[in-house]
Amino acid sequence: MQQHNLKPPAGAKRSRKRVGRGDGSGHGSYSGRGCKGQKSRSGGGVRPGFEGGQLALIKRLPRKRGFVNIFRTEYSIVNVGELRVFSPNTEVTPKELLAFGLIKSFKHPVKILGNGDIDCPLVVKANKFSDTAEKKIVAAGGKVEGI
């Protein structure tokens, strides 16, 4: 089989609708746009959400509009309780967290949160710690180090 011999199956390709090519074509005179009005003109039509001059829904419900902070820092989150997989006195870095599957990638900085309990001392290195996580790690005899 050669590339120049390939053809789509019968009926898979349709020719485009040629509007404005005379009344005999079935798509003449108004070209499927109906008579007069804003929608019949070239470049005509209204923006999405336009309600004919009535106060639009998005303006009537200001609390629904929202805001997305494009400068927000997204963190990979690990809870203190998940650190139980490490043996005592281990140095826990993002590399180890990735190896144990506690984070998915190095794309985001790592933040340790205080959910759960820890009983063995660990040296934990991460970008950020919550106050409760820091207290729990230190109370277990471990150390907290920022990266």
Secondary structure as GFF3:
##gff-version 3
##sequence-region A 1 147
A	DSSP	three_ten_helix	3	5	.	.	.	ID=ss1
A	DSSP	three_ten_helix	23	25	.	.	.	ID=ss2
A	DSSP	three_ten_helix	38	40	.	.	.	ID=ss3
A	DSSP	alpha_helix	57	60	.	.	.	ID=ss4
A	DSSP	three_ten_helix	62	64	.	.	.	ID=ss5
A	DSSP	beta_strand	76	79	.	.	.	ID=ss6
A	DSSP	three_ten_helix	80	85	.	.	.	ID=ss7
A	DSSP	beta_strand	91	92	.	.	.	ID=ss8
A	DSSP	alpha_helix	94	99	.	.	.	ID=ss9
A	DSSP	beta_strand	110	113	.	.	.	ID=ss10
A	DSSP	beta_strand	123	126	.	.	.	ID=ss11
A	DSSP	beta_strand	128	129	.	.	.	ID=ss12
A	DSSP	alpha_helix	131	139	.	.	.	ID=ss13
A	DSSP	beta_strand	143	146	.	.	.	ID=ss14
###
